C-alpha cells in the first residue's frame, strides 16, 4: 500500500529526500558547491553510463531499463540544454536518443551495434556538461522549471507502466512523485492556489485508485491526466516567464555592445 501523509494547511516537518541514483549524484555534486543547473545535468550522466555497461555485457533488457531511466531523468533537465544550445539538444534527443530507443524496442536488439552509439551519446552529453559548467547562470526561473520537470517525471511514468501491466512500477513511480511533491508544491501554490488544491485532491484520488490488486487502468489514467494538466498549466506559465526574461536579458546584453 502506498503510504503518505497529505496535508491541507498542516505543516510537514523536514524535507523529503529525492529517490534514485541520479538524485544521489546530484546531491553529491551540489555538496561541491555547484549550482543547481550543473549538478542537475551531471546527475543524469550515470544513467548513460549504466546503459553502456549493460550493452557491454550484452544485456539488452538491462540496457533498456537504464535508458528508460535516462529518458525520465533527461525530461527533467533538458530545458537547460534546449536554451543553451538548440543544436546540441537536437543531437542528443532527436539523433542519439531516438536511434537508441528505437533499437532497444526491437524484439532482439543488437547490443554490439548499439554500444558505439551509446558511447558517442555519452561523449556528446559530456559536451553539454562542459558547456553548462562554463556558461553564465540562466535566470533562476529555469531552475524552478527543472525542479518541476524532475518531479513530474515520476508522474509521467505511471500510465505507461499501468498499460504495460507493471503495477509495481506504476505504484513505485507514483510513490516517488508523492514523496518529491513536497519539494516543489510551493512553486505551484505561488502561481495558482486552484491548481495546487486540484493537484492535492487528485493525488489522493490516484493513491486510492492504485490500492486495489487490479486497478482500473482507465480510471487511474484519467486521474493522472487531470493532475498532469493542472501541473503542466503552471509549468507552462513559468516557462513563458523564464524564456521572456531570458530573451530580454540577452537583448540588453547585446545592446551594451
C-alpha positions in Angstrom: 0.0 0.0 0.0 1.2 3.5 -0.8 1.7 5.3 2.5 1.6 9.1 2.6 0.8 12.0 4.8 -1.3 14.5 3.0 -1.7 18.0 4.2 -4.2 20.7 3.7 -2.9 23.6 5.8 -0.9 21.3 8.1 2.8 21.8 8.4 5.1 19.0 7.4 8.4 18.6 9.3 11.5 18.2 7.3 12.2 17.8 3.6 11.6 14.5 1.8 14.8 13.2 0.1 14.5 12.6 -3.6 15.0 9.0 -4.5 17.2 7.3 -7.1 20.8 7.0 -8.1 20.7 10.1 -10.4 19.4 12.2 -7.5 22.1 10.9 -5.2 24.7 12.0 -7.7 23.0 15.4 -7.9 23.2 15.7 -4.1 26.9 14.9 -4.2 27.6 17.4 -6.9 25.6 20.1 -5.1 27.6 19.4 -2.0 30.7 20.5 -4.0 29.1 24.0 -4.4 27.9 23.6 -8.0 24.8 25.5 -9.0 21.6 23.5 -9.5 21.8 23.6 -13.3 25.3 21.9 -13.3 24.5 19.4 -10.6 21.2 18.5 -12.2 22.7 17.8 -15.6 25.6 15.8 -14.1 23.1 13.8 -12.2 21.6 12.3 -15.4 25.0 11.1 -16.7 25.1 7.8 -14.6 22.1 6.5 -16.5 24.0 6.7 -19.7 27.0 5.0 -18.1 24.7 2.3 -16.9 23.3 1.9 -20.4 26.8 1.5 -21.8 27.7 -1.1 -19.1 24.6 -3.2 -19.9 25.4 -3.1 -23.6 28.9 -4.2 -23.0 27.5 -7.1 -21.1 25.2 -7.9 -24.0 22.2 -7.4 -21.6 19.5 -5.8 -23.8 16.8 -5.8 -21.1 19.1 -4.1 -18.6 20.2 -1.6 -21.2 16.6 -0.8 -22.0 15.8 -0.2 -18.3 18.8 2.0 -17.9 18.0 4.0 -20.9 14.4 4.4 -19.8 15.8 5.9 -16.6 17.9 8.2 -18.7 14.8 9.4 -20.6 12.9 10.1 -17.4 15.8 12.0 -15.9 16.6 13.8 -19.1 13.0 15.1 -19.2 13.7 17.0 -16.0 16.8 18.9 -17.2 16.5 19.1 -21.0 15.2 22.7 -20.8 18.7 23.8 -19.8 20.3 22.3 -22.9 17.5 23.5 -25.2 18.1 27.0 -24.1 21.9 26.8 -24.1 22.3 25.1 -27.5 19.5 24.1 -29.8 21.9 22.1 -32.0 23.3 20.1 -29.1 19.8 19.5 -27.8 18.6 18.2 -31.1 21.7 16.0 -31.5 21.1 14.4 -28.1 17.3 14.0 -28.3 16.4 13.7 -32.0 19.5 11.8 -33.1 21.1 9.6 -30.5 18.2 9.2 -28.1 15.6 8.3 -30.8 18.0 5.9 -32.5 18.9 4.1 -29.3 15.3 3.9 -28.1 14.1 2.5 -31.4 16.8 -0.1 -31.4 16.2 -1.2 -27.8 12.5 -1.5 -28.5 13.1 -4.2 -31.2 12.4 -7.8 -30.3 16.1 -8.7 -30.5 18.3 -5.6 -30.0 21.8 -5.7 -31.4 23.8 -4.7 -28.3 27.1 -4.7 -30.1 25.9 -2.3 -32.8 24.3 -0.1 -30.2 27.4 0.2 -28.0 29.3 2.8 -30.1 26.1 4.8 -30.5 25.7 5.0 -26.7 29.3 5.8 -26.2 29.1 8.6 -28.8 26.0 9.9 -27.0 27.8 10.0 -23.7 30.6 12.0 -25.3 28.1 14.4 -26.6 26.4 14.6 -23.2 29.8 15.4 -21.7 30.0 18.3 -24.1 26.7 19.5 -22.7 28.0 19.3 -19.1 31.1 21.3 -20.1 29.0 23.9 -21.9 26.8 24.4 -18.9 29.6 24.4 -16.4 31.4 27.2 -18.2 28.3 29.3 -19.1 26.8 32.2 -17.1 23.9 31.2 -14.9 20.5 31.5 -16.5 17.5 33.3 -15.0 16.6 31.5 -11.7 13.2 30.6 -13.1 14.9 28.0 -15.2 15.9 26.2 -12.0 12.2 26.3 -11.0 11.3 24.7 -14.3 13.9 22.0 -13.9 12.7 21.2 -10.4 9.1 21.0 -11.6 10.1 18.8 -14.5 12.3 16.5 -12.4 9.4 15.8 -10.0 6.8 15.5 -12.8 9.0 12.8 -14.5 7.8 10.3 -11.9 4.1 11.0 -12.6 4.8 10.6 -16.3 5.9 7.0 -15.7 2.6 5.9 -14.0 0.3 5.5 -17.1 2.9 3.7 -19.3 3.7 1.3 -16.5 0.0 0.5 -16.0 -0.6 0.0 -19.7 2.3 -2.4 -19.7 0.8 -4.3 -16.8 3.7 -3.4 -14.5 1.7 -2.5 -11.4 4.7 -2.5 -9.1 6.4 0.2 -11.3 3.2 2.3 -11.6 2.8 2.3 -7.8 6.5 3.0 -7.2 6.6 5.9 -9.7 3.5 7.5 -8.1 5.0 7.0 -4.7 8.2 8.8 -5.8 6.1 11.6 -7.3 4.2 11.8 -4.0 7.4 11.9 -2.0 9.1 14.6 -4.1 5.9 16.7 -4.5 6.6 18.5 -1.2 9.9 19.9 -2.6 8.1 21.9 -5.3 4.5 22.3 -4.1 5.2 25.9 -3.0 6.1 26.8 -6.6 2.7 25.5 -7.8 0.9 27.2 -4.9 2.5 30.6 -5.5 1.3 30.6 -9.1 -2.1 29.1 -8.7 -3.8 28.1 -5.4 -6.6 26.5 -7.5 -4.1 24.3 -9.3 -2.4 23.4 -6.0 -5.7 22.3 -4.4 -6.7 20.4 -7.5 -3.4 18.5 -7.6 -3.6 17.7 -3.9 -7.1 16.3 -4.4 -6.1 14.4 -7.5 -3.2 12.8 -5.7 -5.4 11.5 -3.0 -7.7 10.0 -5.7 -4.8 8.4 -7.6 -3.5 6.8 -4.4 -6.9 5.3 -3.6 -7.4 4.2 -7.3 -4.0 2.4 -7.2 -4.8 0.5 -4.0 -6.8 -2.4 -5.4 -5.0 -5.5 -6.5 -6.1 -4.9 -10.1 -6.6 -1.1 -10.5 -8.9 0.3 -13.1 -6.4 1.4 -15.7 -8.8 3.8 -17.4 -9.8 5.4 -14.1 -6.1 5.9 -13.0 -5.1 7.2 -16.4 -7.9 9.8 -16.3 -6.9 10.9 -12.8 -3.2 11.1 -13.8 -4.2 13.1 -16.9 -6.2 15.6 -14.8 -3.3 16.1 -12.3 -0.8 16.4 -15.1 -2.9 19.0 -16.9 -3.1 21.2 -13.8 0.6 20.7 -13.2 1.5 21.5 -16.8 -0.5 24.7 -16.8 1.6 26.1 -14.0 4.8 24.8 -15.6 3.9 26.4 -18.9 3.3 29.8 -17.2 6.7 29.7 -15.5 8.4 28.6 -18.7 6.9 31.5 -20.6 8.2 33.9 -18.0 11.6 32.4 -17.9 12.0 32.5 -21.7 10.7 36.1 -21.8 13.1 37.3 -19.2 16.0 35.3 -20.8 15.3 37.0 -24.1 15.1 40.4 -22.5 18.4 39.9 -20.7 20.0 38.7 -23.9 18.8 41.8 -25.8 20.1 44.1 -23.0 23.5 42.3 -23.0 23.7 42.6 -26.8 22.8 46.3 -26.6 25.8 47.0 -24.5 27.9 46.2 -27.5 
